Amino acid sequence: MGSASRTASALDSVGIAHYARWHTSRAGSLGGRLAGLRPATEELIAELLRLVQEFGFVSPAPVFVDLGSGDGRVVIAVARRLGIRGVGVEMDPQLVRQSVDEVPESLRGIG
């Protein structure tokens, strides 16, 4: 498999893994406009980090962005394990507060 095919396959795997986090529930703070998300598992986080490293998605000044970051566990794992800046984007104010509270002091202010 060529490099482009491997990259496309890896991105598809990430997309599938991300899609698998969605469920069909219409409940949530957005009045049913978006499906809710289940928290990322350690297995999903490990696979994401492996793909980021394997396919060179890390540049000299990388920023990892997690859309729909929930409680921030993926952003925190990226910052902690890869040493790069992570930014979470979340629409639920309660989850934003929770994710900010979860960031260890050692990671605050990176980037």
C-alpha positions, 0 to 999 in steps of 0.5 A, a space after each residue: 500500500 502506497 503512502 497516500 493510501 496508508 494515510 487515507 486508510 489511517 484517516 478513515 480509521 480515525 473517522 470510523 473510530 470517532 464516528 463510533 463514539 457517537 450514539 443515536 441518542 437525541 438527548 443533550 443540551 442542544 435540544 436534539 440537534 446533535 447526537 451525544 458523545 460517549 467519552 473516549 476510551 483509553 484504547 481510542 486515545 492510544 490508537 489516535 496517538 499512534 496514528 498521529 506519530 506514525 503519519 507525521 501529523 506532528 509539525 515543529 509547532 503542532 497544535 492538536 485540536 479536538 472538536 467536541 472535546 467533552 471532558 478534555 481527556 483526549 486533549 490532556 492525553 495528547 499534551 501529556 504523552 506527546 508534549 504538544 499543545 492541545 486545544 479542546 472545542 466544546 459547546 457544553 458549558 458544564 463539560 468546558 468547566 469540567 475539562 478546565 478543572 481536569 488539566 494538571 497544573 504541569 500542563 497549564 500554559 503550554 503553548 
